[in-house]
Amino acid sequence: MKNKVTKAIFPVAGLGTRFLPATKSIPKEIMTLVDRPLIQYAIDEARAAGIKEFIFVTSRGKGALEDYFDHAPELESSLRKKKKKALLNVLKNTNMDSGAIAYIRQHKPLGLGHAVWCARRLIANEPFAVILPDDVIAAEKPCLQQMVEAHAETGGCMVAAMEVPPVKSSAYGILDVREDMGSMVSVKGMVEKPEPGEAPSNLAVIGRYILTPQVLTNLTQIKQGAGGEIQLTDAIAQEIEADRGVYGYRFRGQRFDCGSKAGYLQATVSFGLARDELKGELMDYLDELATTRRAAQ
């Protein structure tokens, strides 16, 4: 029987420079889509997939992120006195049980592979997930839950994959496919940011992974790669070379790149329109905006 995936690593040590000046004082992961921080979407997705232990790889200046998951006794007391049960329930989803969450410091920004490697002592000898909170995925069944269910059949390593236009291949790691099995593909290679026309497929890797503990061993042995960083893709590539099973999973859902301003704005609009209490007023505004733009042309 394959081990269940019950641990997830959240690499949140980045400085979020693309969102300055906001990120001068608050971690990017605390910035909100509608009324929930980016990190809350990631946590909710992990919980739905059966994750029980949450490992945050952080850096200096991330205290607000740690506080967010703590209890807020004064606020809770005030809401109880005012009998605001709905808001108390909202808060309950942000609280983490003692011991369920751990924080590891990444002292130097040496890349995603290094961030994952920093958590190695908390993973031990079992498969684990990696979630990049910048990638927010709207899906009927949460993306990681889809992957965990598929991983129960395959074992090995699994990366979330989505189809991208050839002109955008240079912004992603692209899968070289050995066999296409529909929602799943077996992988014979990964090419980091190929030029359009040189990509081996149109399947791009995005920020969801299920990895074996062997990947952590690989990361221990890897020297710094592109940009002086330790690349997670290099460690996964070693699993491909060793023929230990690496799969791409075509998840069902829409991914938003909230690491970019345009993607963040698109996500805000999309998640706003998905809320019953907001969609009417927001759609009226968007229609009015579109009408005004057409008239101006």
ABEGO torsion letter per residue (X at the ends): XBBBBABBBBBAABAGAAAOAAAAABBAAABBBGABBAAAAAAAAAAAAGBABBBBBBBBGAAAAAAAABBBAAAAAAAAAAGBAAAAAAAAAABBBBGABBBBBBABBAEAAAAAAAAAAAAEBBBBBBBBAABBBBBABBAAAAAAAAAAAAEEBBBBBBBBBAAAAAABBBBBBABBAEABBBBABBBBGBBBGABABABBBBABBBBBAAAAAAAAABBBBBGGBBBAAAAAAAAAAAGAEBBBBBBBEBBBBAABAAAAAAAAAAAAAABAAAAAAAAAAAAAAAAAAAAAX
